[in-house]
Amino acid sequence: MRTYDAADFYTMHISALGPERQPARGRRLSRFDSDRFRLKRELVDGAEMTRTIRRMAGELIERRADLDNLILVGIHTRGVPLAHRLADAIEKMEGVRPLLGDLDITLYRDDLSTVGPQPLVQGTSFPVSIHGRVVWLCDDVLFTGRTVRAALGELSDYGRPRAVRLAVLVDRGHRELPIQADVVGRKIPTSNTEVVEVGFESVDGGDYVRLWERIGEAP
């Protein structure tokens, strides 16, 4: 059975568009290119994202007890490239590369019934048992906190970590649950009609954070 990565799904997506809506050569199509969203501004470019991730890695190093007992776990989809970028930065600073895992919380979501009859499940994997380890959950955007709650629920099915921490690239506020990140790249105040889009070079063709607004919705 063939497996698909993010580039495959991107190719299938743009192939389904008419020629007039396909992106110019060398330009990635935003996930929010539609009649329902308006781009307000780009908040973070590639150079600034690199600096932000490097700073986050430094903060994470300061908080760790032992890199050999630590595992970075990216929450699908864009928590995974964030975890890898943090691991790259930590390896450059410390000469030790943390273990990496990835977590698909699709079947643990409290809104699964609204996702659709056949949700895309990308799989969960860990290189070692998480029991007794310090697990750093990594995600691109912290919003209501419900994604993190689902991730915590799934982790408990795989073992009992010594501690679970949270690193997010963007905290946009509007929490619905009492969940806070231990390491934050950027705090970006937003309204309920705005959407934060994070792109990574490995899956989106560029590093960026963009702020979009839903068209026709009052705050």
C-alpha positions as CSV (number, residue, x, y, z in Angstrom):
1,M,0.0,0.0,0.0
2,R,1.4,3.4,-1.0
3,T,1.9,5.9,1.8
4,Y,1.4,9.7,1.2
5,D,3.3,12.6,2.6
6,A,2.4,16.3,2.8
7,A,3.9,17.0,-0.7
8,D,1.7,14.3,-2.2
9,F,-1.4,15.8,-0.7
10,Y,-0.3,19.3,-1.8
11,T,0.2,18.1,-5.4
12,M,-3.2,16.4,-5.5
13,H,-4.8,19.5,-4.1
14,I,-3.5,21.9,-6.7
15,S,-4.1,19.4,-9.5
16,A,-7.8,19.5,-8.6
17,L,-7.9,23.3,-9.1
18,G,-8.6,25.0,-12.4
19,P,-5.6,26.6,-14.2
20,E,-6.7,30.0,-13.1
21,R,-6.4,29.1,-9.4
22,Q,-3.1,27.2,-9.5
23,P,-0.1,28.9,-8.0
24,A,2.6,30.4,-10.1
25,R,5.7,28.3,-10.5
26,G,7.9,28.4,-7.3
27,R,5.0,29.8,-5.2
28,R,3.2,27.6,-2.6
29,L,-0.6,27.8,-2.4
30,S,-1.7,28.9,1.0
31,R,-4.1,26.6,2.9
32,F,-6.4,29.6,3.2
33,D,-6.5,30.7,-0.5
34,S,-10.2,30.8,-1.0
35,D,-13.2,33.1,-1.2
36,R,-13.7,32.8,2.6
37,F,-10.4,34.4,3.8
38,R,-8.5,37.6,3.3
39,L,-4.8,37.9,4.0
40,K,-4.1,40.6,6.5
41,R,-0.3,40.4,6.8
42,E,2.7,38.2,7.2
43,L,3.8,38.2,10.8
44,V,7.0,36.2,10.6
45,D,9.3,35.5,7.7
46,G,11.8,32.7,7.2
47,A,14.8,34.5,8.9
48,E,12.7,35.4,12.0
49,M,11.3,31.9,12.3
50,T,14.8,30.5,12.3
51,R,15.7,32.9,15.1
52,T,12.5,32.1,17.0
53,I,13.1,28.4,16.8
54,R,16.7,28.8,17.9
55,R,15.5,30.8,21.0
56,M,12.9,28.2,21.8
57,A,15.5,25.4,21.6
58,G,17.7,27.4,24.1
59,E,14.8,27.8,26.5
60,L,14.0,24.1,26.2
61,I,17.6,23.2,26.9
62,E,17.6,25.3,30.1
63,R,14.5,23.5,31.3
64,R,15.6,19.9,30.7
65,A,17.3,17.7,33.2
66,D,18.8,15.2,30.8
67,L,18.8,15.3,27.0
68,D,19.2,11.5,26.9
69,N,15.9,11.1,28.7
70,L,14.0,13.6,26.6
71,I,11.7,13.0,23.6
72,L,10.2,15.7,21.3
73,V,6.8,14.6,20.1
74,G,5.2,16.6,17.2
75,I,1.5,16.8,16.9
76,H,0.4,16.2,13.3
77,T,0.5,18.0,11.1
78,R,2.8,21.0,11.6
79,G,3.9,20.1,15.1
80,V,6.0,17.4,13.4
81,P,8.3,19.8,11.4
82,L,8.5,22.1,14.5
83,A,9.8,19.1,16.6
84,H,12.4,18.3,13.9
85,R,13.5,22.0,13.7
86,L,13.9,22.1,17.5
87,A,15.9,18.9,17.4
88,D,18.2,20.4,14.7
89,A,18.7,23.5,16.8
90,I,19.4,21.5,20.0
91,E,21.8,19.3,18.2
92,K,23.8,22.3,17.0
93,M,23.9,23.8,20.5
94,E,24.6,20.7,22.6
95,G,26.0,18.1,20.2
96,V,23.2,15.7,21.2
97,R,20.1,15.1,19.1
98,P,16.9,14.4,21.1
99,L,14.7,11.5,20.2
100,L,11.7,12.3,18.0
101,G,8.2,11.0,17.9
102,D,4.9,12.0,16.3
103,L,1.4,12.0,17.5
104,D,-1.9,11.9,15.5
105,I,-4.7,13.0,17.8
106,T,-7.5,12.6,15.1
107,L,-9.3,9.8,16.8
108,Y,-9.0,11.5,20.2
109,R,-10.6,14.8,19.2
110,D,-13.8,15.8,21.0
111,D,-15.2,17.1,17.7
112,L,-14.5,13.9,15.7
113,S,-18.1,13.6,14.7
114,T,-17.8,16.9,12.8
115,V,-14.6,15.9,10.9
116,G,-16.2,13.6,8.4
117,P,-16.9,9.9,7.9
118,Q,-13.3,9.1,6.9
119,P,-10.9,11.4,8.7
120,L,-7.3,11.3,7.5
121,V,-5.2,9.4,10.2
122,Q,-1.5,9.8,9.8
123,G,-0.4,7.5,12.6
124,T,1.5,7.8,15.9
125,S,5.0,6.5,16.4
126,F,7.7,6.7,19.1
127,P,11.3,5.5,18.8
128,V,11.2,4.1,22.4
129,S,8.8,3.7,25.2
130,I,7.7,7.1,26.6
131,H,7.4,5.6,30.1
132,G,9.5,7.5,32.6
133,R,10.7,10.0,30.0
134,V,10.3,13.8,29.7
135,V,7.9,14.3,26.7
136,W,7.8,17.7,25.0
137,L,4.7,18.0,22.9
138,C,5.3,20.4,20.0
139,D,2.6,22.2,18.0
140,D,2.5,25.1,15.6
141,V,-0.4,27.1,17.2
142,L,-2.0,27.0,20.6
143,F,-5.6,28.2,20.5
144,T,-8.4,26.7,22.5
145,G,-6.3,24.0,24.1
146,R,-8.4,21.2,22.9
147,T,-5.7,19.7,20.6
148,V,-3.4,19.5,23.6
149,R,-6.0,17.9,25.7
150,A,-6.5,15.2,23.1
151,A,-2.7,14.7,22.9
152,L,-2.5,14.2,26.6
153,G,-5.3,11.7,26.5
154,E,-3.5,9.7,23.7
155,L,-0.2,9.8,25.5
156,S,-1.7,8.1,28.5
157,D,-2.5,5.1,26.2
158,Y,1.2,4.6,25.4
159,G,2.7,4.9,28.9
160,R,3.3,7.2,31.8
161,P,5.9,9.9,31.1
162,R,7.9,11.3,34.0
163,A,6.7,14.8,32.8
164,V,4.9,16.3,29.9
165,R,5.8,19.8,28.7
166,L,4.5,21.9,25.8
167,A,6.3,23.9,23.2
168,V,4.4,26.0,20.6
169,L,5.5,28.3,17.9
170,V,2.5,30.6,18.2
171,D,0.2,31.3,21.2
172,R,-2.9,33.2,19.8
173,G,-5.0,33.2,23.0
174,H,-8.7,32.4,23.3
175,R,-8.1,29.4,25.6
176,E,-11.1,27.3,26.5
177,L,-9.2,24.9,28.7
178,P,-6.7,25.6,31.5
179,I,-3.6,24.7,29.3
180,Q,-0.5,26.9,29.0
181,A,2.7,26.3,27.0
182,D,6.1,26.0,28.8
183,V,8.0,27.4,25.8
184,V,6.4,29.9,23.3
185,G,7.9,31.3,20.2
186,R,5.5,34.2,19.6
187,K,2.4,35.5,21.4
188,I,0.1,36.9,18.8
189,P,-3.2,38.5,20.0
190,T,-6.0,37.6,17.6
191,S,-9.7,38.0,17.3
192,N,-12.2,35.1,16.8
193,T,-12.5,36.0,13.1
194,E,-8.8,35.7,12.4
195,V,-6.8,32.6,11.6
196,V,-3.1,32.0,12.1
197,E,-1.3,30.0,9.3
198,V,2.1,28.5,10.0
199,G,4.2,27.2,7.1
200,F,7.4,25.2,7.2
201,E,9.9,24.8,4.4
202,S,9.8,21.0,4.6
203,V,6.0,20.8,3.9
204,D,4.9,24.2,2.7
205,G,7.8,25.4,0.6
206,G,8.6,28.2,2.9
207,D,8.8,29.3,6.6
208,Y,6.2,31.9,7.6
209,V,3.5,32.9,9.9
210,R,0.5,34.7,8.3
211,L,-2.6,36.2,9.7
212,W,-5.8,35.7,7.8
213,E,-9.3,37.0,8.4
214,R,-12.6,35.3,7.6
215,I,-14.6,37.4,5.1
216,G,-18.0,38.5,6.2
217,E,-17.8,37.5,9.8
218,A,-18.2,40.1,12.6
219,P,-15.8,39.8,15.6
